[in-house]
Amino acid sequence: MARQMTIRFELFVADRDKSVDFYTSVLGFEVQRLEASYASLTCGYVTLGLGREAELPESGGGPGFTQERLARDHGAGVEIVLETPDLDELYERVRRSGYPLAAPMQDRPWGLRDFRVADPDGYYLRITTPE
């Protein structure tokens, strides 16, 4: 039996307010909780937490996030894929916002359409149709 899942992910950002503005104004997320060091946003079944980099330990030897590790490259090796049935509408919203696209809308060889943006901290987002 398949389990029902949703997704909640957290990003550590340099400027929480700038990131909240991007995710709400450009991508249409809604603020659920806003605190000095943390914000929780939702869009459909996606929950996004935004934590301040400055709250992380400066360095450390374990696999956890540190300021030192994030200074190298935010989100290296990760592509965040957001699926929406309203792809054309969201694409036009992003274009109207004036926020730069990393890649315009394209039909992909694997049968989906998508466009791509990098958020203010460089986290790479692919926004696509559902499979």
C-alpha positions, 0 to 999 in steps of 0.5 A: 500500500502506498503511503500518502505524503506531502512535502515540507522543506527548509532553506537557510537564507541570508535575508529572510524578508527578501526570500519571503517576498520572492516566494509570496510575490513571485511564486504565490506562496502564503505566509503561515508563520512569520518570526524574527528568525523563521518563516513558514509558507505554503502553496497547495501541499508544499510547506516551505520553511525559511531559516536565517543562515545567521542562526546556524553554527559557524562550522562543524564536522557533522553532516548538518548545515553550517554557515561555513558549508552554505558559504560555498554554494547554496543548494549545490546538487539539489534541484527543487521541483515544484509541480503545478497544473497551472503552469502557464498562469504561474509562468506569466506571473513570474514574467510579469514580476520582472524576476529573472528566469534561469530558463524560459518555458520549454517542452522537454523530451521526457514529455513535460513542460517547465521553466526554471528560476533561482531564488534570491539565495541561488536555490534552483527551482524547476517549475513543471507540469504534474506527471 
